[in-house]
Amino acid sequence: MKHLFLVAWCGLVIATAQAAQIKADPNTYLDRLRQLKPGDELQLAPGTYTKGLPILSLVGDAQRRIVISGAGPNKTRLVAQPFRNTVSIVDAAYVTIRNLLLDGQGMPADGIRAEGHAHWAHHITIENVAIVNHGANQGYVGISTKCPAWGWVIRNNRIVGAGTGMYLGNSDGRAPFVNGLIEENLIVGSLGYNLQIKHQAPRPSLPDMPTGDNVTIIRRNVLVKAVNSSRGKDARPSMLVGHWPLQGPGQYDRYDIYGNLFYGNPSEALFQGEGNLALYNNLFVNPTGDAINIQPHNDVPKQVAVFHNTVLAMGNGINLRNGLLGTEYRQYIQRNAIFATYPVRGGEQAHNVIGDWAAAKKYLSAPTGKPGKLRLDPLPGMLLLNEPTPAWMSGLTESDMDYDARPSHHDYVGAYAETARWPLGLRHHQIVDVSSSGDKKP
């Protein structure tokens, strides 16, 4: 046994010794990129890079990721060229891309794309990347996956003014996005969707693709739709999640969507979903239309849990229709604070507080405040609940925490268990005032 341990330890030392930190600049980075091995980090110097970032057949492993790192989003700038996706990913795995600015310059190109001709792209991490000026039209995307993708982490990025912020999957359902984590991103002013995850056809059988029941987590993001949103037939919800495979691997997968702020959509709903999903501890504010529509798109709503949300809307608050009900599927709409023209419809309703928009001021701290001063936490003593927590909540990710990610010490209605820590409850980003062209701090 000691001999085996020594061999394993020596192997680790050799692997670590082979990993390297490799420095590159706009003149040398493409050559360095092609030479990366598991454990290597390519450090891109400040400057402007014009030849894209092709991530082609770069494969690390869980212990030795390949890392491509800029000097910071305001220092290492990759600029788009027409009809060439700036970061192009093909058959890559265990790769981290971070600390970059991707400037689309209004060109017809995506910022980051796992290409449709790839066989797969898995365990890709995108973090601390600013993606701007990718709004040539609604079809151009900040972050896109067009091949089977799993184990992605999309964290702490800023996508401003894209045609579509994130578009994960393909319109035919044959590019499944599985077991992902999307957290702490700011997505502002997309023409179409701020975030869409497409419905899924039966999954292909690929090495290492998860086959059990998986959860894709979407948490602590800020999604703002500005006045340049598409109208008419091109209007899109801020977020849309499609159904999982109708049979076979993945049919019992689920979205856990919590701790997000959805603000404003002048032409569509803030959220639309179908299939298996849990939507909880979110804030929804739409001064011009609907908040939550759970309805058929390519299939129907199935297992649905909508709870502990605070909702203000001039249209529908929470609307669930044409869901598939039966012994296998339950559809809960419970413990929400809903202030809307049409507060709630459908589902198994219990312990919701409802009213029109004007009624919100009786319960919430500053529901008429502008972005940056808006507060949706309860007034003292309001929105308390003396009911046991139902068992169906227990298996959902961090369902015992409120919008501010605090463990709740009592039962409550809405997204906050107690007074907010800060206006809007923003932990990671300042909200953009949609009435101006620039960022505005609270």
Stockholm file with secondary structure:
# STOCKHOLM 1.0

chainA/1-442         MKHLFLVAWCGLVIATAQAAQIKADPNTYLDRLRQLKPGDELQLAPGTYTKGLPILSLVGDAQRRIVISGAGPNKTRLVAQPFRNTVSIVDAAYVTIRNLLLDGQGMPADGIRAEGHAHWAHHITIENVAIVNHGANQGYVGISTKCPAWGWVIRNNRIVGAGTGMYLGNSDGRAPFVNGLIEENLIVGSLGYNLQIKHQAPRPSLPDMPTGDNVTIIRRNVLVKAVNSSRGKDARPSMLVGHWPLQGPGQYDRYDIYGNLFYGNPSEALFQGEGNLALYNNLFVNPTGDAINIQPHNDVPKQVAVFHNTVLAMGNGINLRNGLLGTEYRQYIQRNAIFATYPVRGGEQAHNVIGDWAAAKKYLSAPTGKPGKLRLDPLPGMLLLNEPTPAWMSGLTESDMDYDARPSHHDYVGAYAETARWPLGLRHHQIVDVSSSGDKKP
#=GR chainA/1-442 SS CHHHHHHHHHHHHHHHHHCCEEEECTTTHHHHHHTCCTTCEEEECSEEECSCEEEESCBCCSSSCEEEECSCTTTEEEECBTTBCSEEEESEEEEEEEEEEEECTTCSCCSEEECTTSSCEEEEEEEEEEEECCCSSTTCEEEEECSCEESCEEESCEEESCSEEEEESCTTSCSCEESCEEESCEEECCSSCSEEECCCCSCCCCTTCCCSCCEEEEESCEEECCTTCCCGGGCCCSEEECCCCSSSTTTTCEEEEESCEEECCSSSCSEEECEEEEEESCEEEETTSCSEEECCSSSCEEEEEEESCEEEEEEEEEEECSCCCSSSCCEEEESCEEEEEEEEESSEEESCEEECGGGGGGTEEETTCCTTTCEEEECTTCSEECSCCCGGGTTSTTTTBCTTSCBCSSEESSSCSSSCSSGGGCSSCCCCCTTSSSCCCC
#=GC SS_cons         CHHHHHHHHHHHHHHHHHCCEEEECTTTHHHHHHTCCTTCEEEECSEEECSCEEEESCBCCSSSCEEEECSCTTTEEEECBTTBCSEEEESEEEEEEEEEEEECTTCSCCSEEECTTSSCEEEEEEEEEEEECCCSSTTCEEEEECSCEESCEEESCEEESCSEEEEESCTTSCSCEESCEEESCEEECCSSCSEEECCCCSCCCCTTCCCSCCEEEEESCEEECCTTCCCGGGCCCSEEECCCCSSSTTTTCEEEEESCEEECCSSSCSEEECEEEEEESCEEEETTSCSEEECCSSSCEEEEEEESCEEEEEEEEEEECSCCCSSSCCEEEESCEEEEEEEEESSEEESCEEECGGGGGGTEEETTCCTTTCEEEECTTCSEECSCCCGGGTTSTTTTBCTTSCBCSSEESSSCSSSCSSGGGCSSCCCCCTTSSSCCCC
//
